[in-house]
Amino acid sequence: MKKIISILLSAVLFLSISISVFAESEKEMAAKELEKYGIVGPRNYLGELTVDGPVTRAGLTKMLVLMSGLTPESKPCEFTDVPADHWASVYISRAAAFGIVNGMGDGTFAPDEHVTYQQAMKMVVCALGYGVDAERRGGYPHGYVMTAMNLGLTPSEAIMTENADRGEIMIMLANALDVPIMIAKEVENKTIYKVLNGKDGESFVTMRTRLE
């Protein structure tokens, strides 16, 4: 009996290690994919990309501006807690101008706070142009979570509220690279939304195609 239990424990330990290695590998692969386009980096003194720890709201904003191929905005940031000399001011200002971020609802942005999963999903969904779709689904947070999952940005089935892990953010952003972008068009005095998926005469446009 003791031998059987020992074998079972060994098997469980091996399986746990295998799952851990797989998850870590997925995060590393996502980080390397983003590194190709200068979205993440530089590497640490060991030559590794950081995939552990939290991500700040300012940090994610910068990554999304870079992914979107936008030029950082030099004009003053509209948020009261983002002074002109804040390192991310130009990125936050640009992201706000394009509707990627809209702050905390009280005129602040909380740039140095850790971004939550729900906030991250909203920012990525808006960067891809699907904010209108998320609003139709109920708005923040559930509509954005549903839209993010529908776009294949995250494999999670849970509505996550805790601080987002950097590795999971890397996976979300890497998945976003190949999602067809949605744009607004004016047709006969009406605003319509088109997904640039290469169908119905539309071009095929993703963040990746914009970066390449």
Buried (B, 14 or more C-beta within 10 A) or exposed (E): EEEEEEEEEEEEEEEEEEEEEEBEEBBBBBBBBBBEBEBBEEEEEEEEBBBEEBBBBBBBBBBBBBBBEBEBBEEEBBBEBBEEEBEBBBBBBBBBEBEBBBBBEEEEBBBEBBBBBBBBBBBBBBBBBBBBBBEEBEEBBEBBBBBBBEBEBBEBEEEBEEBBBBBBBBBBBBBBBEBBBBBEEEEEEEEEEBBBBEEEEBEEBBBBBBBE
